[in-house]
């Protein structure tokens, strides 16, 4: 079996001491591809450098709603330049977060919209972070159509959000939160057609049960896939194949990348 972790943060300080050992271990344990996601200018550059160091790792670059600073519009210009790098697959993670940041909603919306423009200029998909902000997120996507679409990463377990996202032709990516007790996993996972489904870890965050509370890594994407296989009543290998193929299609990954 081969698994594709569609969203991880090996550019995070949590992996500073053992990143190389971990990444090499992934490839030897059926995690054949990983996307290292940027979330600030600095961490986007780091994601690209990591991707260049390993043939099975790709990168995204963008400024998340939780990493907006006073220089954000200058940094967006730099994001557009570095996004031209060969191993960059998408603009992201970008979007809205009203859980952590309620005081700058208008600024978040502006930053999100401007990065959608970059994605369209470069013919790239986007990776969307949306937390407690699904109505505004969907409205922005309706008013600023994304040419190459993309994915709602670590999608909140909200059926209305998922329905709207699917109607806009976006993919849905689930992470370890679908394994948590009291999670609304069953109905949300069942709602997503197999051809729109991705899996991820969001490492080092959101370790799935029974590892919740520990540092997450891409090996645990198998536990996410296992939960989905149980809900959809499909073999684990089938979920691995479906989600790998969907990730390749979502990000237009070519053999020569």
Buried (B, 14 or more C-beta within 10 A) or exposed (E): BEBBBBBBBBBBEBBEEEBEEBBEBBBEEEBBBBBBBBBBBEBBBBBBBBBEEBEEBBBBBBBBBBBBEEEBEEBBEBBBEBBEBEBBBBBBBBBBBBEEBEEEBEBBBBBBBBBBBBBBEBEBBBBBBBBBBBBBBBEBBEEBEBBBBBBBBBBBBBEEBBEBBBEBEBBBBBBBBBBBEEBBBBEBBEBBEBEBBBBBBBBBBBBBBEBBEEBBBBBBBBBBBBBBBBBBEBEBEBBBBBBBEBBBEBBEBEEEB
